[in-house]
């Protein structure tokens, strides 16, 4: 299956790899544009534009747990922007955050409960999920990261068809970076390619 939502990712929610700080909250806003293929010839290629807000909390130096919601289009099913994105996720850094090189994992799941032309009697429906490990490199005021990931989705349409991603497109590679505007605020840019095409940007603040 293939899906180029983010992110997300994406993811989308998520975004960025800055290592968590125990006891910190994080508030962010993100925009994402994606193009992707589906298993239905009359509905491919499809596109999505989303504007999302994220709120997270770090219970330890190893993990950030977050929730997100936003306005999303999903052509050709629903080309009009609506508040139709709700999700949860978590990101973790496997090594000590003081290291120059680190290994990180970000995963999230979201649901589009009000997506048009879908089977409203089925719940849950229009579900998306992804996991994306990466390798990050810390510089003076930024972090650069590269990685690969798996993204999938399932939508039951009102006509009974199952809309899925193509099996040859469920994996993707990505490159991105976080840049500090100040010690608490950073911006994120991320590009996905191969299995899917997506561009993601956002800003986050810790407090």
C-alpha positions, 0 to 999 in steps of 0.5 A, a space after each residue: 500500500 502507498 500513501 503520501 500523507 504526512 506527515 507526517 508526517 506526514 507523517 504528517 504530525 511529527 516532523 523533526 528529530 530534535 531529542 526530547 527534554 524531560 518535562 518539556 511541552 512542545 507546540 507546533 504548526 505544520 504544512 504538508 503537500 503530498 502526491 501519491 498513487 492508489 490501487 484505484 485507477 480512476 482515483 490516481 494520482 491523488 493529492 493532499 494539502 494539510 495544515 496541522 497543529 501539534 501538542 506534545 509532552 516529553 515524560 523523559 529524555 528519550 521520548 516525546 508523545 504528541 497529538 495533532 489535528 488539522 485541516 486537510 484536503 484529499 483529492 479526488 475524494 474531498 478537495 475542500 479543506 475541512 477539519 478532518 485530521 486527528 492523530 497521535 504519535 511518538 518519537 524517540 532517540 535511542 542514544 544519548 542526546 549529547 551525541 553528535 550522531 543519533 538514531 531516532 524513530 518517529 511513528 504516528 497514526 491518524 484518522 480522517 473521520 469526516 472524509 467524503 465519499 467514504 463508508 460512514 457506517 464503518 468505524 474506524 475508517 480512513 486510517 493512516 499510519 507510518 513509522 520512520 527511523 532515521 540517522 541524525 547529525 547535530 551541527 552548531 545550530 541545526 540537526 540534519 537527518 536522513 532515513 527511510 520509512 513505511 507508510 500505509 492506509 486503508 479507506 472503505 469507500 461508500 460504493 464498497 471499494 477498498 482504497 489502498 496504496 500500491 504495494 510497490 510504494 509503501 516505503 520511502 526515503 527522506 531527508 530533512 533538517 531542524 534549525 534553531 531560531 533560538 534555544 526553544 524554537 526551531 523550524 523543520 523542513 522535510 522531503 520524501 521521495 521514491 515510494 511517495 513524493 511529499 514536502 513538509 515544513 513547520 515550526 515548533 516551540 518548547 516550554 
